[in-house]
Amino acid sequence: MQAAERERAMAAAMATASSLGLAADDAIVLHDSNKLALRLLPCDVLARVAPAAEGTMASFEIEVARRLGECGSPVAALEPRAEPRVHERDGFVITLWTYYEPVGSGDVPAAEVADALARLHAGMRAADIPARRFTERIEEAQVLVADRDRSPALGDDDREVLAGALRDLRRTITERGAPEQFLHGEPHPGNVLSTKDGLLFIDFETCCRGPVEFDLAHQPEEVGEHYPDVDRELLRQCRILVLAMITAWRWDRADQFPDGRRLGTEWLGQLRAELDHTGPSTASG
């Protein structure tokens, strides 16, 4: 968020917590991009703050977290001292969550991450919450790449590479006909907390339906090696697809991801290398 907007968002989060009887005299920024994650003190609550237009997604995230928690899935819990709902204040939507003190200083073993993700997927199959298909998220990236007003800094050659990769991979993956289920959507390492209660997943606004390989593609390759019954070729295709999607987001003129443009350029180079390696067909099985 821009500095002025960030200050307003922090004030809105603290005022919301205080109105619920949760002492909030200070806020520490934990993550700042298109949304804001804050640690409110001294009540020690995690507040997620987004523009009011994202209220529907915030409501969906709360419902997913609540249902998965009931299934015993490894997910971060909502703040138990407040009603589990979306709060609106000063043009923002605020949701309140349990704050978990990070534990450990090194990388989590890949087998442990794979086990946690498999348990999350089992809970998601049990919850079976209606959600959009993963292809809709691909389409959003395609629309962005095709819209020069939304991605003005993207060069013509790079735009063609991204558009072709998204189109071809979408077709190839869907034609493979793999089983689909309710997924996290973006279970990358930044959305996995290492806590005293074990690994816990956060951020469920991007949940969708698709093959489990789509989720696995957001994790390092070593995690996929420990996940049971993986379609290796499909996982390879999904990895390239996810790379194309996250690259596209970085060229959105409205993107506020830290250092996003540098990453967009770097990832374009990686995508070209992957496509050169797989050949002209991009993702043929």
The 8 nearest C-alpha neighbors of each residue, nearest first, counted from 0:
[[1, 5, 32, 33, 4, 2, 31, 255],
 [0, 2, 4, 3, 5, 255, 6, 32],
 [1, 3, 5, 4, 6, 0, 7, 8],
 [4, 2, 6, 5, 1, 7, 0, 8],
 [3, 5, 7, 1, 6, 2, 0, 8],
 [4, 6, 8, 2, 3, 7, 0, 1],
 [5, 7, 9, 3, 8, 4, 10, 2],
 [8, 6, 10, 4, 5, 9, 11, 3],
 [9, 7, 5, 11, 6, 10, 4, 12],
 [10, 8, 12, 6, 11, 7, 5, 13],
 [9, 11, 7, 13, 8, 12, 14, 6],
 [12, 10, 8, 14, 9, 13, 88, 15],
 [13, 11, 15, 9, 10, 14, 8, 16],
 [12, 14, 10, 16, 23, 15, 11, 17],
 [15, 13, 17, 11, 12, 16, 10, 18],
 [16, 14, 12, 18, 13, 17, 11, 19],
 [15, 17, 21, 13, 19, 18, 14, 12],
 [16, 18, 21, 14, 20, 19, 22, 15],
 [17, 19, 15, 16, 20, 14, 21, 13],
 [20, 18, 16, 17, 21, 15, 81, 80],
 [19, 21, 17, 18, 22, 16, 81, 80],
 [22, 20, 17, 16, 19, 42, 23, 18],
 [23, 21, 42, 17, 41, 20, 24, 16],
 [24, 22, 40, 13, 39, 25, 17, 41],
 [25, 23, 40, 22, 41, 13, 26, 39],
 [24, 26, 40, 23, 39, 27, 41, 13],
 [27, 25, 39, 38, 37, 40, 28, 9],
 [26, 28, 38, 37, 29, 39, 25, 40],
 [27, 29, 37, 30, 36, 26, 38, 31],
 [30, 28, 36, 37, 27, 38, 31, 35],
 [31, 29, 36, 28, 35, 32, 37, 34],
 [32, 30, 35, 34, 0, 36, 33, 29],
 [31, 33, 256, 255, 34, 0, 257, 35],
 [32, 34, 255, 0, 256, 31, 254, 35],
 [35, 33, 49, 32, 48, 31, 36, 0],
 [34, 36, 31, 48, 47, 30, 32, 37],
 [37, 35, 47, 30, 29, 46, 28, 48],
 [38, 36, 28, 46, 27, 29, 45, 26],
 [37, 39, 45, 27, 26, 44, 43, 46],
 [40, 38, 26, 44, 43, 23, 25, 37],
 [41, 39, 42, 43, 23, 25, 24, 26],
 [40, 42, 43, 23, 22, 39, 24, 25],
 [41, 43, 40, 22, 21, 44, 23, 39],
 [44, 42, 40, 39, 41, 98, 38, 45],
 [45, 43, 39, 98, 97, 42, 38, 96],
 [44, 46, 38, 96, 98, 37, 95, 97],
 [47, 45, 95, 37, 94, 36, 96, 44],
 [46, 48, 36, 94, 93, 35, 37, 95],
 [47, 49, 93, 35, 92, 34, 46, 36],
 [48, 50, 34, 92, 91, 51, 53, 35],
 [51, 49, 91, 52, 53, 92, 90, 48],
 [50, 52, 91, 92, 90, 53, 54, 49],
 [51, 53, 50, 54, 55, 91, 49, 92],
 [54, 52, 51, 56, 55, 50, 57, 49],
 [53, 55, 57, 56, 51, 52, 92, 58],
 [54, 56, 58, 57, 53, 59, 52, 60],
 [55, 57, 59, 58, 53, 54, 204, 60],
 [56, 58, 54, 60, 59, 55, 53, 61],
 [59, 57, 55, 61, 56, 60, 85, 54],
 [58, 60, 56, 62, 57, 61, 63, 55],
 [61, 59, 203, 204, 57, 63, 58, 62],
 [62, 60, 64, 58, 59, 63, 65, 57],
 [61, 63, 65, 59, 60, 64, 66, 58],
 [64, 62, 60, 66, 65, 61, 67, 59],
 [65, 63, 61, 67, 62, 66, 68, 60],
 [64, 66, 62, 68, 63, 67, 61, 69],
 [67, 65, 69, 63, 68, 64, 62, 126],
 [68, 66, 70, 64, 69, 72, 65, 63],
 [67, 69, 71, 65, 70, 66, 72, 64],
 [68, 70, 66, 67, 71, 65, 72, 64],
 [71, 69, 67, 68, 72, 122, 66, 126],
 [72, 70, 68, 69, 67, 73, 122, 74],
 [71, 73, 119, 122, 67, 70, 68, 74],
 [74, 72, 199, 119, 200, 71, 198, 115],
 [75, 73, 199, 200, 72, 201, 76, 68],
 [76, 74, 199, 201, 200, 77, 97, 73],
 [77, 75, 97, 96, 74, 78, 64, 68],
 [76, 78, 96, 97, 79, 95, 83, 75],
 [77, 79, 96, 97, 95, 80, 81, 76],
 [80, 78, 81, 77, 82, 97, 83, 76],
 [81, 79, 78, 82, 21, 19, 20, 77],
 [82, 80, 79, 78, 83, 19, 95, 77],
 [81, 83, 84, 80, 79, 78, 85, 77],
 [84, 82, 81, 77, 61, 85, 78, 95],
 [85, 83, 82, 86, 94, 61, 58, 95],
 [84, 86, 94, 93, 58, 92, 87, 57],
 [85, 87, 93, 92, 94, 84, 88, 15],
 [88, 86, 92, 91, 93, 85, 90, 89],
 [87, 89, 91, 90, 11, 92, 86, 15],
 [88, 90, 91, 11, 87, 7, 8, 92],
 [91, 89, 51, 88, 50, 87, 92, 52],
 [92, 90, 51, 50, 88, 49, 89, 87],
 [91, 93, 87, 51, 49, 86, 48, 54],
 [94, 92, 48, 86, 47, 85, 87, 12],
 [93, 95, 85, 47, 46, 86, 96, 48],
 [94, 96, 46, 78, 45, 77, 47, 93],
 [97, 95, 77, 78, 45, 76, 44, 46],
 [96, 98, 78, 77, 76, 44, 45, 99],
 [97, 99, 45, 44, 96, 43, 100, 38],
 [100, 98, 101, 194, 97, 192, 195, 75],
 [99, 101, 194, 102, 98, 195, 193, 192],
 [102, 100, 194, 193, 99, 103, 192, 195],
 [103, 101, 194, 193, 195, 100, 104, 192],
 [104, 102, 105, 101, 193, 194, 106, 107],
 [103, 105, 102, 106, 101, 107, 193, 194],
 [106, 104, 103, 107, 108, 102, 193, 101],
 [105, 107, 108, 104, 103, 109, 193, 188],
 [106, 108, 109, 105, 111, 112, 193, 103],
 [109, 107, 111, 110, 106, 112, 222, 113],
 [108, 110, 222, 112, 111, 221, 113, 107],
 [109, 111, 113, 225, 108, 112, 114, 222],
 [112, 110, 114, 108, 109, 113, 115, 107],
 [111, 113, 115, 109, 114, 110, 116, 222],
 [114, 112, 110, 116, 226, 222, 111, 115],
 [113, 115, 117, 111, 112, 116, 110, 118],
 [116, 114, 118, 112, 117, 113, 119, 111],
 [117, 115, 119, 113, 118, 114, 120, 112],
 [116, 118, 120, 114, 119, 115, 113, 121],
 [119, 117, 121, 115, 116, 120, 114, 122],
 [120, 118, 116, 122, 72, 117, 121, 73],
 [119, 121, 123, 117, 122, 118, 116, 124],
 [122, 120, 118, 124, 123, 119, 117, 125],
 [123, 121, 125, 119, 120, 124, 72, 70],
 [122, 124, 120, 126, 125, 121, 181, 127],
 [123, 125, 127, 121, 122, 126, 120, 181],
 [126, 124, 122, 123, 127, 121, 70, 67],
 [125, 127, 123, 124, 128, 122, 66, 67],
 [128, 126, 124, 125, 123, 181, 129, 180],
 [127, 129, 126, 130, 181, 63, 123, 124],
 [130, 128, 127, 131, 181, 208, 207, 126],
 [131, 129, 207, 208, 128, 132, 206, 181],
 [130, 132, 207, 208, 133, 135, 129, 206],
 [131, 133, 208, 207, 134, 135, 209, 130],
 [132, 134, 135, 136, 207, 209, 208, 131],
 [133, 135, 137, 136, 132, 138, 169, 209],
 [136, 134, 138, 133, 137, 132, 139, 131],
 [135, 137, 139, 138, 134, 133, 140, 132],
 [138, 136, 134, 140, 135, 139, 141, 133],
 [137, 139, 141, 135, 136, 140, 142, 134],
 [140, 138, 136, 142, 137, 141, 143, 135],
 [141, 139, 143, 137, 138, 142, 244, 247],
 [140, 142, 138, 144, 139, 143, 145, 162],
 [141, 143, 145, 139, 140, 144, 138, 146],
 [144, 142, 140, 146, 141, 145, 139, 149],
 [143, 145, 141, 142, 146, 140, 158, 247],
 [144, 146, 142, 143, 141, 147, 162, 158],
 [147, 145, 143, 148, 149, 144, 142, 150],
 [148, 146, 150, 151, 149, 145, 144, 153],
 [147, 149, 151, 146, 150, 252, 143, 145],
 [148, 150, 147, 146, 252, 251, 151, 143],
 [149, 151, 251, 147, 250, 252, 148, 152],
 [152, 150, 147, 148, 153, 149, 252, 250],
 [153, 151, 150, 154, 250, 252, 147, 251],
 [152, 154, 151, 150, 158, 250, 157, 155],
 [155, 153, 157, 156, 158, 152, 151, 159],
 [154, 156, 158, 157, 159, 153, 160, 152],
 [157, 155, 159, 158, 154, 160, 153, 161],
 [156, 158, 160, 154, 159, 155, 161, 153],
 [157, 159, 155, 161, 156, 160, 154, 162],
 [158, 160, 162, 156, 157, 161, 163, 155],
 [161, 159, 157, 163, 158, 162, 164, 156],
 [162, 160, 164, 158, 163, 159, 165, 157],
 [161, 163, 159, 165, 164, 160, 158, 166],
 [164, 162, 166, 160, 161, 165, 167, 159],
 [163, 165, 161, 167, 166, 162, 168, 160],
 [164, 166, 162, 168, 163, 167, 169, 161],
 [167, 165, 163, 169, 164, 168, 162, 170],
 [168, 166, 170, 164, 169, 165, 163, 171],
 [169, 167, 171, 170, 165, 166, 282, 164],
 [170, 168, 166, 172, 167, 171, 165, 173],
 [169, 171, 167, 168, 173, 172, 174, 166],
 [170, 172, 168, 174, 169, 173, 167, 175],
 [173, 171, 175, 169, 174, 170, 168, 233],
 [172, 174, 175, 170, 171, 176, 169, 177],
 [175, 173, 171, 176, 172, 170, 177, 169],
 [174, 176, 172, 173, 177, 171, 233, 284],
 [177, 175, 174, 173, 178, 172, 179, 210],
 [176, 178, 175, 210, 179, 173, 172, 174],
 [179, 177, 210, 176, 180, 209, 211, 175],
 [178, 180, 209, 210, 208, 177, 211, 181],
 [179, 181, 208, 209, 182, 210, 124, 178],
 [180, 182, 208, 123, 207, 127, 124, 209],
 [183, 181, 207, 184, 206, 208, 180, 209],
 [182, 184, 206, 185, 186, 203, 205, 207],
 [183, 185, 206, 205, 182, 207, 214, 186],
 [184, 186, 187, 183, 217, 214, 205, 190],
 [187, 185, 190, 183, 217, 214, 184, 188],
 [186, 188, 217, 218, 189, 190, 185, 191],
 [189, 187, 191, 190, 218, 186, 217, 192],
 [190, 188, 187, 191, 192, 186, 201, 200],
 [189, 191, 201, 188, 187, 186, 200, 202],
 [192, 190, 200, 188, 199, 189, 201, 198],
 [193, 191, 199, 198, 194, 200, 190, 101],
 [192, 194, 198, 101, 102, 197, 199, 191],
 [195, 193, 197, 196, 102, 101, 192, 198],
 [194, 196, 197, 102, 193, 101, 100, 99],
 [195, 197, 194, 198, 199, 193, 73, 99],
 [198, 196, 194, 195, 193, 199, 73, 192],
 [199, 197, 193, 192, 194, 191, 115, 73],
 [198, 200, 74, 73, 192, 75, 191, 197],
 [199, 201, 191, 74, 190, 75, 192, 73],
 [200, 202, 190, 75, 74, 203, 191, 199],
 [203, 201, 204, 190, 200, 60, 205, 185],
 [204, 202, 60, 205, 206, 183, 201, 63],
 [203, 205, 60, 56, 206, 202, 59, 57],
 [204, 206, 184, 203, 207, 185, 183, 202],
 [207, 205, 183, 184, 182, 203, 204, 130],
 [208, 206, 131, 130, 132, 182, 133, 184],
 [209, 207, 181, 132, 180, 182, 133, 179],
 [208, 210, 179, 180, 133, 132, 211, 207],
 [209, 211, 179, 212, 213, 178, 177, 180],
 [212, 210, 213, 214, 215, 209, 182, 179],
 [211, 213, 215, 234, 210, 214, 216, 237],
 [212, 214, 216, 211, 237, 215, 210, 209],
 [215, 213, 211, 216, 212, 217, 184, 186],
 [214, 216, 212, 217, 218, 213, 223, 211],
 [215, 217, 238, 213, 214, 218, 237, 212],
 [218, 216, 187, 215, 214, 186, 185, 219],
 [217, 219, 187, 216, 215, 222, 220, 188],
 [220, 218, 221, 222, 217, 223, 216, 215],
 [219, 221, 223, 222, 218, 224, 216, 215],
 [222, 220, 224, 223, 219, 109, 225, 110],
 [223, 221, 109, 113, 224, 220, 225, 219],
 [222, 224, 226, 220, 225, 221, 215, 113],
 [223, 225, 221, 222, 226, 220, 227, 229],
 [226, 224, 223, 110, 222, 113, 227, 221],
 [225, 227, 223, 113, 224, 229, 222, 228],
 [228, 226, 229, 225, 117, 224, 223, 113],
 [229, 227, 230, 226, 231, 225, 224, 223],
 [228, 230, 231, 227, 226, 212, 223, 234],
 [229, 231, 233, 232, 234, 228, 212, 235],
 [232, 230, 234, 233, 229, 235, 212, 223],
 [231, 233, 235, 234, 230, 236, 284, 237],
 [232, 234, 236, 230, 235, 231, 237, 212],
 [233, 235, 212, 237, 231, 232, 236, 230],
 [236, 234, 232, 238, 233, 237, 231, 239],
 [235, 237, 233, 239, 234, 238, 282, 240],
 [236, 238, 240, 234, 239, 235, 213, 216],
 [239, 237, 216, 235, 241, 240, 236, 234],
 [238, 240, 242, 236, 237, 241, 243, 235],
 [239, 241, 237, 243, 242, 238, 168, 244],
 [240, 242, 244, 238, 243, 239, 237, 245],
 [241, 243, 239, 240, 245, 244, 246, 238],
 [242, 244, 240, 246, 241, 245, 247, 161],
 [245, 243, 241, 247, 246, 242, 140, 240],
 [244, 246, 248, 247, 242, 243, 241, 249],
 [245, 247, 243, 263, 244, 249, 248, 266],
 [246, 248, 244, 245, 249, 250, 140, 243],
 [249, 247, 245, 250, 251, 246, 244, 140],
 [248, 250, 263, 259, 246, 247, 251, 260],
 [251, 249, 150, 248, 247, 252, 153, 263],
 [250, 252, 150, 254, 253, 248, 249, 149],
 [251, 253, 150, 254, 149, 250, 151, 152],
 [254, 252, 251, 255, 149, 250, 33, 150],
 [255, 253, 251, 252, 256, 249, 33, 248],
 [256, 254, 32, 33, 257, 253, 0, 259],
 [255, 257, 32, 259, 254, 258, 33, 249],
 [256, 258, 259, 255, 32, 31, 260, 254],
 [259, 257, 261, 260, 256, 262, 255, 263],
 [260, 258, 256, 262, 257, 249, 261, 263],
 [261, 259, 263, 262, 258, 249, 264, 250],
 [260, 262, 264, 263, 259, 258, 265, 266],
 [261, 263, 265, 259, 260, 264, 266, 258],
 [264, 262, 260, 249, 246, 266, 261, 265],
 [263, 265, 267, 261, 262, 266, 260, 268],
 [264, 266, 262, 268, 267, 263, 261, 269],
 [267, 265, 269, 263, 268, 264, 246, 262],
 [268, 266, 270, 264, 269, 265, 263, 271],
 [267, 269, 271, 266, 265, 270, 272, 264],
 [268, 270, 266, 272, 267, 271, 273, 265],
 [271, 269, 267, 273, 272, 268, 266, 274],
 [270, 272, 274, 268, 273, 269, 275, 267],
 [271, 273, 269, 275, 270, 274, 276, 268],
 [274, 272, 276, 270, 275, 271, 269, 277],
 [273, 275, 271, 277, 276, 272, 281, 278],
 [276, 274, 272, 278, 273, 277, 271, 279],
 [275, 277, 273, 274, 278, 272, 271, 281],
 [276, 278, 274, 275, 281, 273, 282, 279],
 [279, 277, 275, 280, 276, 281, 274, 282],
 [278, 280, 281, 277, 275, 274, 282, 276],
 [279, 281, 283, 278, 282, 277, 167, 274],
 [282, 280, 279, 274, 278, 277, 283, 164],
 [283, 281, 280, 168, 236, 284, 171, 277],
 [282, 284, 280, 281, 171, 277, 168, 236],
 [283, 282, 232, 171, 233, 236, 175, 172]]
